[in-house]
Structures are given as C-alpha cells and as structure tokens.
C-alpha cells in the first residue's frame, strides 16, 4: 500500500517541503532507508543522515534547520517522534487487520461470539466460551470451556487459554503463551513419591494487559491468579498459582514469581528476577535484573538488587567490597608473613 507525502502530511497535520506526490510503501530508519521508504529525524545525533538518506520522505520538526541539500521530500510537524509513532500504530493496525472465520476451525455451538471477530484456521473454541467484539484469534489457538474474552482481545498463533479463565478488554497475548495451566502443586507421600493436588481455580487477566511469547500463567489451586489492569509481561515469564500482580506492573523476560506472592501496583522487575512464594512486594518497587527476592519488601518505591536482594545502595557497596577481595587477600597474606617473621625474632 502506497501513500504520498501529501496524504501523510494530511494525516499528521504537517506541511510538505518538496514533491507532494513522492510515494512510500515502507517505514525505515533514516540511516538504512531506500527509495520508497518513509523515515523521520527527531534526534540531532542523526542529522547527518538527513543529507545522505535515500528515503523518499522524511518527517522532521518544524524548527529543523537545513545545512545542505536534501533529496527527500520533507514533512514538517510539531513533533517528529510523536508523528512517526502515530504512523507506526496505524501501519501496525493495517498490517494486522484480519476478519472472518477461516476454515478449518472449530467453534462449539454453545459459544457466544461477538461482532467483527477473526478466527484463524485450525483454532478451537470450546463450549460456553464468551468472546466479545473485535477479537482476533490467530491460527492454532485453543480456547477451553467456559473461557471469557472481552472486547478487542488479540490472541496470536499458538496461544492456549485453559478452562474457566477470564480475559478482559484490550488484552494482547503473544504466540505460545499459556494461560491457566496447572499450578505446581504436589504433596509428598510417605514412600517418597508425590501426589498431585488438583488445581481448581482460574486465571483472571484484567483490561489492557499484554503478555509476551511463551509466558506461562498458572491457574490458582483455589480462587484466582490475578493480573491486574495495565500490566505488561515480557517473553518467557513464569507466574505461579495464586500470584496477584498489581496494576501497571512491568516484568522483563525470564523472571519468575513463586506461588501466592502479591505484587502491589507499579512494580518493575528486570530480566531473570526470581521471587519466592508467599510474600508481598510493596508498591513502586524496582528490582534489578538477575536479583533474587527472598523476603517481603514493605517500603514503597525503593530499588533493590542482588541475590539475596538488598536495597540498591547497600548492594552497590557490597559489590565494591567484593571486587576488592583479591587485593585484601593479598594484604592479609603479606601481614601473616610479617607476623610469622616477628614471632621468629621474639623466640
């Protein structure tokens, strides 16, 4: 799909400087753009590329001064970065637009399906499922019995949602994610083996949540595992049974939260953070990547790091001490030698 500079300027409420009929069909970085590409310049560090880029159209700020000839048509706007972000959103919407029910797919007769939905080939929608309007279920998804999906939910290919789970409005779940698999519940027996504890709860995902690829969220043993609204989970995150994650929390890849732990609102966890079970993490807590949290965090808005996690400042001081251990060891060995020699002299 092609757009002219005139079309784009109209969408962005900008002005064209150059050929208004210059056409583009793709978006590119300014330093990598080729003919037919649309790019933008917002960071002065990249201004040099404005004079060498092969892009057909470049979006710039209204106050951008030119120090040489530019071959691209320019679209001047109030904020080039925001304008380009808007175009990315519109481009993504067009790219992901899907509609209709593809075959072969299965939708149980008891399922309630809203308006303007897309169901991709080889997807399975079980009995008593409730799906809102404008949902997109890409190929090879499985939605089990009695699942509820709100409006504007997107399930990318290969997503599995187990029975009784509830997904709110405007939720995005990426490929390979599993919502509602059994919590890790096993009881030891006298003979050293384990018996499985039935996991009869569910998972509740509130509005505006986004879940990354191959992330797993376990169903509760009883009650619900809850992901509150606005939370964003990266790829390969593990959320155990009966965990509750507060609103607008952000969790980076490969983090894991053990059972029955509660995160308050606006928590930020770096990659590979591990949190033990049955503790609370205070509102606004930030935990550095690869840290291990083994006890409750009660003070709000604090930064933590290390394993076991310490307040950020304490951890940094500890790291300084650890980095000096080889030097300290050498000094101790030298002192031991001096002491040994002094003892010889005494005797």
VENVENWO-V228156 format. One record per backbone hydrogen bond with DSSP energy under -1.0 kcal/mol. NH is the residue of the N-H (numbers start at 0). CO is the residue of the C=O. E is the energy in kcal/mol with one decimal. If there is no record, write none. Layout:
nh:NH co:CO e:E
nh:NH co:CO e:E
This chain:
nh:2 co:23 e:-2.2
nh:4 co:21 e:-1.7
nh:5 co:19 e:-2.4
nh:7 co:3 e:-2.5
nh:8 co:4 e:-2.7
nh:9 co:5 e:-1.8
nh:10 co:6 e:-1.9
nh:11 co:7 e:-2.0
nh:13 co:8 e:-2.6
nh:14 co:75 e:-1.9
nh:16 co:73 e:-3.3
nh:21 co:18 e:-1.4
nh:23 co:2 e:-2.5
nh:24 co:35 e:-2.7
nh:25 co:35 e:-1.1
nh:27 co:37 e:-2.4
nh:31 co:28 e:-1.1
nh:32 co:28 e:-1.3
nh:36 co:33 e:-1.7
nh:37 co:25 e:-2.4
nh:38 co:56 e:-2.3
nh:40 co:58 e:-2.7
nh:45 co:42 e:-2.3
nh:46 co:43 e:-1.8
nh:48 co:45 e:-1.5
nh:49 co:46 e:-1.6
nh:52 co:48 e:-2.5
nh:55 co:36 e:-1.5
nh:56 co:36 e:-1.7
nh:57 co:72 e:-2.5
nh:58 co:38 e:-2.4
nh:59 co:74 e:-2.4
nh:61 co:76 e:-1.9
nh:63 co:60 e:-1.7
nh:72 co:55 e:-2.6
nh:73 co:16 e:-2.8
nh:74 co:57 e:-2.2
nh:75 co:14 e:-2.8
nh:76 co:59 e:-2.3
nh:82 co:78 e:-2.3
nh:83 co:79 e:-2.5
nh:84 co:80 e:-2.2
nh:85 co:81 e:-2.1
nh:86 co:82 e:-1.8
nh:87 co:83 e:-2.4
nh:88 co:84 e:-2.2
nh:89 co:85 e:-2.1
nh:90 co:86 e:-2.9
nh:91 co:87 e:-2.7
nh:92 co:88 e:-2.0
nh:93 co:89 e:-2.2
nh:94 co:90 e:-2.6
nh:95 co:91 e:-2.2
nh:99 co:116 e:-1.5
nh:101 co:118 e:-2.9
nh:105 co:122 e:-2.6
nh:107 co:124 e:-2.5
nh:110 co:107 e:-2.0
nh:111 co:128 e:-3.2
nh:113 co:130 e:-1.5
nh:117 co:134 e:-2.3
nh:118 co:99 e:-2.2
nh:119 co:136 e:-3.7
nh:121 co:103 e:-4.8
nh:122 co:119 e:-1.3
nh:123 co:140 e:-2.5
nh:124 co:105 e:-2.8
nh:125 co:142 e:-2.7
nh:128 co:125 e:-1.1
nh:129 co:146 e:-2.6
nh:130 co:111 e:-3.3
nh:131 co:148 e:-1.4
nh:133 co:114 e:-3.0
nh:135 co:152 e:-2.9
nh:136 co:117 e:-3.2
nh:137 co:154 e:-3.0
nh:139 co:120 e:-1.4
nh:141 co:158 e:-2.3
nh:142 co:123 e:-2.9
nh:143 co:160 e:-2.8
nh:145 co:126 e:-2.2
nh:146 co:143 e:-1.2
nh:147 co:164 e:-2.2
nh:148 co:129 e:-3.6
nh:149 co:166 e:-1.4
nh:151 co:132 e:-2.7
nh:153 co:170 e:-2.6
nh:154 co:135 e:-3.2
nh:155 co:172 e:-2.7
nh:157 co:138 e:-1.3
nh:158 co:155 e:-1.2
nh:159 co:176 e:-2.2
nh:160 co:141 e:-2.7
nh:161 co:178 e:-3.1
nh:163 co:144 e:-2.1
nh:164 co:161 e:-1.3
nh:165 co:202 e:-2.6
nh:166 co:147 e:-3.2
nh:167 co:204 e:-2.6
nh:169 co:150 e:-2.8
nh:171 co:208 e:-2.0
nh:172 co:153 e:-2.7
nh:173 co:210 e:-2.7
nh:176 co:173 e:-1.7
nh:177 co:214 e:-2.3
nh:178 co:159 e:-2.8
nh:179 co:216 e:-3.4
nh:184 co:182 e:-1.9
nh:186 co:194 e:-3.1
nh:188 co:192 e:-3.0
nh:191 co:188 e:-2.4
nh:194 co:186 e:-2.8
nh:196 co:184 e:-2.4
nh:199 co:220 e:-2.2
nh:200 co:219 e:-2.3
nh:201 co:222 e:-1.7
nh:203 co:224 e:-3.0
nh:204 co:165 e:-3.1
nh:205 co:226 e:-2.8
nh:207 co:168 e:-2.4
nh:209 co:230 e:-1.9
nh:210 co:171 e:-2.8
nh:211 co:232 e:-1.3
nh:213 co:174 e:-1.4
nh:214 co:211 e:-1.4
nh:215 co:236 e:-2.5
nh:216 co:177 e:-2.5
nh:217 co:238 e:-2.9
nh:218 co:180 e:-3.1
nh:219 co:201 e:-1.3
nh:224 co:201 e:-2.3
nh:225 co:242 e:-2.1
nh:226 co:203 e:-2.8
nh:227 co:244 e:-2.7
nh:229 co:206 e:-2.0
nh:230 co:227 e:-1.3
nh:231 co:248 e:-2.7
nh:232 co:209 e:-3.1
nh:233 co:250 e:-2.5
nh:235 co:212 e:-2.1
nh:237 co:254 e:-2.4
nh:238 co:215 e:-2.7
nh:239 co:256 e:-2.1
nh:242 co:239 e:-1.4
nh:243 co:260 e:-2.0
nh:244 co:225 e:-2.8
nh:245 co:262 e:-1.3
nh:247 co:228 e:-2.0
nh:249 co:266 e:-2.5
nh:250 co:231 e:-2.3
nh:251 co:268 e:-2.5
nh:253 co:234 e:-1.2
nh:254 co:251 e:-1.2
nh:255 co:272 e:-2.6
nh:256 co:237 e:-2.5
nh:257 co:274 e:-2.5
nh:259 co:240 e:-2.0
nh:260 co:257 e:-1.2
nh:261 co:278 e:-2.5
nh:262 co:243 e:-3.2
nh:263 co:280 e:-2.5
nh:265 co:246 e:-3.3
nh:267 co:284 e:-2.8
nh:268 co:249 e:-2.7
nh:269 co:286 e:-2.4
nh:271 co:252 e:-1.9
nh:272 co:269 e:-1.3
nh:273 co:290 e:-2.4
nh:274 co:255 e:-2.2
nh:275 co:292 e:-2.3
nh:277 co:258 e:-1.8
nh:280 co:261 e:-2.6
nh:281 co:296 e:-1.4
nh:283 co:264 e:-2.3
nh:284 co:281 e:-1.6
nh:285 co:301 e:-2.4
nh:286 co:267 e:-2.6
nh:287 co:303 e:-2.8
nh:289 co:270 e:-2.4
nh:290 co:287 e:-1.3
nh:291 co:305 e:-1.9
nh:292 co:273 e:-3.1
nh:296 co:279 e:-2.3
nh:300 co:282 e:-2.6
nh:303 co:285 e:-2.8
nh:304 co:309 e:-2.5
nh:308 co:291 e:-2.9
nh:309 co:304 e:-2.9
nh:311 co:302 e:-2.8
nh:314 co:310 e:-2.4
nh:315 co:311 e:-2.2
nh:316 co:312 e:-2.1
nh:317 co:313 e:-2.3
nh:318 co:314 e:-2.3
nh:319 co:315 e:-1.8
nh:320 co:316 e:-2.0
nh:321 co:317 e:-2.7
nh:322 co:318 e:-2.4
nh:324 co:321 e:-1.6
nh:327 co:323 e:-2.6
nh:328 co:324 e:-3.0
nh:329 co:325 e:-2.1
nh:330 co:326 e:-2.0
nh:331 co:327 e:-2.3
nh:332 co:328 e:-2.4
nh:333 co:329 e:-2.1
nh:334 co:330 e:-2.5
nh:335 co:331 e:-2.4
nh:336 co:332 e:-1.9
nh:337 co:333 e:-2.2
nh:338 co:334 e:-2.7
nh:339 co:335 e:-2.4
nh:340 co:336 e:-2.4
nh:341 co:337 e:-2.5
nh:342 co:338 e:-2.2
nh:343 co:339 e:-1.7
nh:344 co:340 e:-2.1
nh:345 co:341 e:-2.1
nh:346 co:342 e:-2.0
